[in-house]
Amino acid sequence: MIRLAKREDTKQIVPLVVQAIEEIVFMLTGTSSYEQAIPILEYYVQSEQNRLSYHNCLVKETEGKVVGLIIAYHSLELSVLDREMLEIISRNLNLQNVQVDREADDEDFYIDTLSVHPDYQGKGIGTELLNGLLSFAKDKGVTRVSLNVDQDKPSVRRLYEKVGFKYEKVRYIMNHPYDYLVFPINKKIFQTKVV
């Protein structure tokens, strides 16, 4: 079942986020170790207004366990969603006016994170989460969904292209090249619904 995440899912969500974004965890927390980053990520997930908030997360639940997730939000909301996070990063790094790299175009509903637990990979859960998110976005009146995929992960890019995402440009995040893929939502009927 694909459903909206709940605050109580935090302990299952955070490891999936870490698995997906790897060293970007340190940029988003202003820390240098996973031991320091995990409690901050848990705080972000439980927050009401944060890019990683449970409010922006759909999960795949199997037998009462969160086995996959997808986090997405409208890119125009980032100035609000990142406010608290930027304060925490600034405090942890003892810097002022910290910025994070721009990941999406303003008009896009942006997929920040997609992750499936290693024990459940290869079973179509990633595709199911993508279709659920696209259905959810269409119901919200979204017309364009985007994401970045690491150029070093061609198999991941193939998953997105299989669903219908198309390459638009290269975007650099933390000085690393990512392919920016977009999905224009039109009259396509999505079979996966969010409960």
C-alpha positions in Angstrom: 0.0 0.0 0.0 1.2 3.5 -0.9 0.2 6.0 1.8 1.0 9.4 3.2 3.8 9.2 5.8 3.1 9.7 9.5 5.3 11.3 12.1 5.5 7.8 13.8 7.3 6.5 10.6 10.4 8.7 11.3 12.7 5.9 12.6 12.0 3.9 9.4 12.1 6.9 7.1 15.5 8.2 8.1 17.7 5.2 7.2 16.0 5.2 3.7 16.8 8.9 3.3 20.4 8.3 4.3 20.6 5.3 1.9 19.4 7.5 -1.0 21.3 10.8 -0.5 24.5 9.5 1.1 27.0 12.3 1.7 24.4 15.0 0.9 23.3 14.2 4.5 26.3 16.2 5.8 25.4 19.2 3.7 21.8 19.2 4.9 22.8 18.9 8.5 26.0 20.8 8.8 27.7 17.8 10.3 30.5 15.4 9.4 29.3 12.0 10.7 26.2 9.9 10.5 26.1 9.8 14.3 25.7 13.6 14.3 23.4 13.7 11.3 20.8 11.1 12.2 19.1 13.0 15.1 18.9 16.1 13.0 17.4 14.2 10.1 14.8 12.7 12.5 14.0 16.3 13.6 13.6 17.3 10.0 11.2 14.4 9.2 9.1 15.2 12.3 9.0 18.9 11.4 5.9 20.5 10.1 7.7 22.7 7.5 10.9 21.1 6.1 11.8 19.6 2.7 12.2 16.2 4.5 9.0 16.5 6.6 6.7 13.6 6.7 4.1 15.9 5.1 6.1 15.7 1.9 6.6 11.9 2.0 4.7 9.0 0.6 5.7 5.5 1.8 5.2 2.0 0.6 4.1 -0.2 3.5 4.3 -4.0 3.5 3.2 -6.0 6.5 3.3 -3.0 8.7 6.9 -2.0 7.7 8.0 1.0 5.6 9.9 -0.6 2.8 10.2 2.5 0.5 9.6 6.2 0.3 9.4 9.1 -2.0 9.8 12.7 -0.9 8.5 15.5 -3.1 7.3 19.2 -2.9 6.7 22.2 -5.0 10.0 23.9 -5.6 8.5 27.3 -5.0 8.0 26.3 -1.4 11.7 25.8 -0.7 12.3 29.2 0.8 9.8 28.3 3.6 10.8 24.6 3.7 14.5 25.3 4.0 14.4 28.1 6.6 14.7 26.0 9.7 17.3 23.7 8.0 19.5 26.6 6.9 19.4 27.9 10.5 20.6 24.5 11.8 23.3 24.2 9.2 24.5 27.7 10.0 24.7 27.0 13.7 26.4 23.7 13.2 29.0 25.1 10.8 29.3 28.4 12.7 28.7 30.3 9.4 26.2 33.0 8.4 24.0 33.1 5.3 24.4 29.4 4.4 22.9 28.4 1.1 22.1 25.0 -0.4 22.5 24.3 -4.1 19.4 24.9 -6.2 18.0 21.5 -7.2 14.9 22.3 -9.2 13.3 24.8 -11.5 10.7 27.1 -9.8 7.7 25.7 -11.8 8.4 22.1 -10.8 7.0 19.7 -8.3 10.3 18.2 -7.3 11.1 14.6 -6.3 13.8 15.0 -3.7 14.3 11.4 -2.6 13.3 8.0 -3.7 14.5 5.0 -1.7 13.7 1.3 -1.4 14.9 -0.9 1.4 17.7 -3.2 0.1 15.6 -6.4 1.0 12.8 -5.1 -1.2 14.7 -3.8 -4.3 14.0 -5.4 -7.7 10.3 -5.9 -6.9 8.8 -2.9 -8.7 8.4 -0.8 -5.5 10.4 2.2 -7.0 8.1 2.2 -10.0 5.0 1.9 -7.7 6.2 4.8 -5.6 6.8 6.9 -8.7 3.4 6.2 -10.1 1.8 6.9 -6.8 3.6 10.2 -6.5 2.6 11.2 -10.1 -1.0 10.3 -9.4 -0.9 12.3 -6.2 0.7 15.3 -8.0 -1.9 15.1 -10.8 -4.7 15.2 -8.1 -3.1 18.3 -6.7 -3.1 20.0 -10.1 0.6 19.7 -10.7 1.6 19.9 -14.4 5.3 19.1 -14.3 7.4 16.8 -12.0 11.2 16.8 -12.0 14.1 15.0 -10.3 17.9 14.8 -10.5 19.7 11.5 -11.1 23.4 10.9 -10.5 25.2 10.5 -13.8 27.1 7.7 -12.1 23.9 5.7 -11.7 22.6 4.8 -15.2 20.4 2.0 -13.9 18.5 4.4 -11.7 18.1 6.8 -14.7 16.6 3.9 -16.7 14.0 3.3 -13.9 12.8 7.0 -14.3 12.9 6.8 -18.1 10.8 3.6 -18.0 8.1 5.5 -16.1 8.2 8.4 -18.6 10.7 11.0 -17.4 12.7 12.7 -20.1 16.2 14.3 -19.9 16.2 18.1 -19.9 19.6 19.3 -18.8 22.6 18.8 -16.5 22.5 20.3 -13.0 25.4 20.5 -10.6 24.8 19.8 -6.9 27.8 20.0 -4.6 29.9 20.3 -7.7 28.7 16.9 -9.0 26.8 16.5 -12.3 23.3 15.2 -12.2 20.9 14.7 -15.1 17.7 16.7 -14.6 14.7 14.7 -15.8 11.1 16.0 -16.2 7.7 14.4 -16.4 4.9 16.6 -17.9 1.7 15.4 -16.3 -1.2 15.4 -18.8 -4.1 13.1 -19.3 -2.2 9.9 -18.4 -4.2 7.6 -16.1 -2.2 6.3 -13.2 -3.1 3.0 -11.7 -1.4 3.5 -8.4 -3.4 5.5 -5.9 -2.3 7.0 -2.6 -4.4 6.1 0.5 
